[in-house]
Amino acid sequence: MANFLFVLRSNDNEKATRCFQFAKIAHLKGHNVNLFLIDNGVDWAVKGRDGSVKTITGDCVDDYMGYLVDHQVPVGVCTPCAKNRKLDEAGFNTNMALDGGPHLIDMAAESKIFNF
């Protein structure tokens, strides 16, 4: 199976919904999946964030996030992006951890990449 890396750099609801949707689909198909949140995308790491806002297609972040957390699909959260927004790992979903650029580059070297 393939390695997929989904990079989310926006806190935009539609971009996040699509990112998490495709990550779930890839995981369900048996692929190796990693996500990485950078820039404003780190806002999605916060446990309990409202993900119920529907997109134009009628789905939302909550339709996919629970699966990713329950199946412990790994999500790296850019350390400086999070720290400068006063986000702490203790408040993240259980499948998410602070991570850095070197690991992102290593994953990218081995993966098909989707950017949102």
matplotlib code that plots the C-alpha trace (Angstrom):
import matplotlib.pyplot as plt

x = [0.0, 1.0, 2.1, 0.0, 0.8, -2.0, -0.8, -3.4, -2.3, -5.7, -8.3, -10.9, -13.7, -14.1, -10.4, -10.2, -13.2, -11.8, -8.4, -9.8, -12.2, -9.5, -7.2, -10.0, -10.7, -7.0, -6.8, -10.0, -8.4, -5.4, -2.9, -0.3, -1.6, 0.0, -1.3, 0.6, -0.9, 1.0, 0.3, -3.4, -4.1, -2.8, -6.1, -7.7, -5.5, -7.4, -9.6, -13.3, -13.1, -16.4, -16.3, -20.0, -20.2, -21.5, -19.8, -21.7, -21.7, -23.4, -20.5, -18.2, -15.0, -16.8, -17.8, -14.2, -12.2, -13.7, -12.5, -9.0, -8.8, -10.3, -7.9, -5.0, -4.0, -0.9, -1.1, 2.0, 1.4, 4.0, 5.7, 6.5, 3.1, 1.3, 3.6, 3.2, -0.6, -0.3, -1.5, -0.3, -0.1, -2.1, -5.1, -4.7, -6.6, -5.0, -3.6, -1.8, 1.6, 4.0, 6.4, 8.9, 10.0, 12.7, 10.1, 7.7, 10.4, 11.2, 7.6, 7.3, 10.2, 8.4, 4.8, 2.2, 1.3, -2.0, -1.9, -4.9]
y = [0.0, 3.6, 6.2, 9.4, 12.6, 15.2, 18.7, 21.2, 24.8, 26.5, 26.7, 27.0, 24.5, 23.3, 22.7, 20.9, 18.8, 17.7, 17.0, 14.8, 13.1, 12.0, 10.9, 8.7, 7.3, 6.5, 4.8, 2.8, 1.5, 0.2, 2.9, 4.3, 7.7, 10.7, 14.2, 17.3, 20.6, 23.8, 27.5, 28.1, 24.4, 23.7, 25.1, 21.8, 19.9, 21.3, 18.7, 19.7, 22.3, 22.7, 20.6, 20.6, 23.4, 21.9, 22.5, 23.2, 19.4, 18.8, 17.1, 18.5, 17.9, 15.9, 13.3, 12.3, 13.5, 10.8, 8.1, 9.5, 9.8, 6.4, 4.7, 6.7, 8.0, 10.0, 13.8, 15.9, 19.5, 22.1, 22.9, 26.6, 27.2, 25.7, 27.3, 30.8, 30.4, 29.3, 25.8, 23.0, 19.3, 18.5, 20.0, 18.1, 15.0, 11.8, 11.0, 14.4, 15.4, 18.3, 17.7, 19.5, 20.3, 17.6, 14.8, 16.5, 16.4, 12.8, 11.8, 13.8, 12.0, 8.7, 9.8, 11.1, 14.5, 16.3, 20.0, 21.8]
z = [0.0, -0.5, 2.1, 2.1, 3.9, 4.3, 5.2, 6.5, 6.9, 7.3, 10.0, 7.2, 7.8, 4.2, 3.8, 7.1, 6.3, 3.0, 4.4, 7.2, 4.7, 2.3, 5.2, 6.5, 3.0, 2.5, 5.9, 5.3, 2.1, 4.1, 3.2, 5.6, 6.5, 8.4, 8.8, 9.7, 10.8, 10.2, 10.3, 11.2, 10.7, 14.2, 15.5, 14.6, 17.1, 20.0, 21.6, 21.7, 18.9, 17.2, 14.0, 13.4, 10.9, 7.7, 4.3, 1.1, 0.5, 3.9, 5.7, 8.5, 10.3, 13.0, 10.3, 10.0, 13.1, 15.4, 13.1, 12.9, 16.7, 17.4, 15.0, 16.3, 12.8, 13.6, 13.4, 13.8, 15.0, 14.1, 17.3, 16.7, 15.1, 18.1, 20.8, 19.2, 19.4, 23.1, 22.2, 24.5, 23.7, 26.8, 25.0, 21.8, 20.6, 21.6, 18.1, 17.9, 19.1, 18.7, 15.8, 13.7, 10.2, 10.0, 10.5, 8.1, 5.4, 6.2, 5.8, 2.6, 1.1, 1.4, 0.7, -1.8, -0.5, -0.3, 0.7, 2.1]

ax = plt.figure().add_subplot(projection="3d")
ax.plot(x, y, z, "-o")
ax.set_aspect("equal")
plt.show()
